């Protein structure tokens, strides 16, 4: 039961209303804090605000607001989860690759981050490092992302590797082929980096 609770707490994000309740204020006050840039938040595809526990706690401490036990338990469980995973980012868009790498290094400081910019480099790096996660673009020079994913899935020892597809491709056939290969998530660009981090934590 404890492991289940910890896994759940890893992926916790709060709505503006939930954050307001934890701070002891009304919903509109929390929304005003977010819009003014005082409380860090990201926006879902549906336009709703979401706040990470660490950002909420940092804000509450800066305002001398008491951190309730419910929030403290979430923070403690997230700290106790090992983040020494290895992540391979594969995307030929160097700007996106670099920004994603820097963001994940900041938010998962104990993780080992590797970068590849084409399909050949991706295959070589994967079999050298055996990462826990592969963030994979499909439209790659050399070997395309679907073929990279297929090669990963050929060996039973790689079954624990979680593949997250991030692509601008819109065709349903590519998505169906990826899902048949057992990818953990199939995300269409544009994707926010907080959303990507949430996906990794959830997995």
Long-range contacts (C-beta under 8 A, 24 or more apart in sequence): 5-77, 6-77, 6-80, 6-81, 9-73, 9-74, 9-77, 9-78, 10-77, 10-78, 10-81, 10-201, 10-202, 11-198, 11-201, 11-202, 12-53, 12-74, 12-78, 13-50, 13-51, 13-52, 13-53, 13-198, 14-50, 14-51, 14-52, 14-53, 14-56, 15-48, 15-49, 15-50, 15-51, 16-41, 16-48, 16-49, 16-51, 19-51, 19-56, 22-56, 22-60, 22-68, 22-70, 22-71, 23-56, 23-60, 23-65, 24-65, 33-59, 42-192, 42-194, 42-195, 43-192, 44-195, 50-194, 52-194, 53-78, 54-78, 82-110, 83-108, 83-109, 83-110, 83-111, 84-110, 84-111, 84-112, 85-111, 85-112, 85-131, 85-132, 85-133, 86-111, 86-112, 86-113, 86-114, 86-129, 86-130, 86-131, 86-132, 86-133, 87-111, 87-112, 87-113, 87-114, 87-131, 87-132, 87-133, 87-134, 87-135, 87-200, 88-114, 88-115, 88-116, 88-122, 88-125, 88-126, 88-129, 88-131, 88-133, 88-134, 88-135, 89-113, 89-114, 89-115, 89-116, 89-135, 90-115, 90-116, 90-117, 90-119, 90-121, 90-122, 90-134, 90-135, 90-136, 90-137, 90-140, 90-145, 90-148, 91-117, 91-135, 91-136, 91-137, 91-140, 91-166, 92-117, 92-118, 92-137, 92-139, 92-140, 92-141, 93-137, 99-193, 100-135, 100-193, 100-196, 103-193, 103-196, 103-197, 104-196, 104-197, 104-200, 107-197, 108-197, 108-200, 118-142, 118-143, 119-143, 119-144, 119-145, 119-147, 119-148, 122-148, 123-148, 123-151, 126-151, 126-152, 130-157, 130-158, 130-161, 131-161, 132-160, 132-161, 132-162, 133-161, 133-162, 133-163, 133-164, 133-200, 133-203, 134-161, 134-162, 134-163, 134-164, 135-164, 135-166, 135-196, 136-163, 136-164, 136-165, 136-166, 137-165, 137-166, 137-167, 138-165, 138-167, 138-169, 138-174, 138-178, 139-167, 139-168, 139-169, 146-174, 146-177, 146-178, 146-181, 149-178, 149-181, 149-183, 150-181, 153-181, 153-182, 162-203, 164-196, 164-199, 164-200, 164-203, 166-191, 166-196
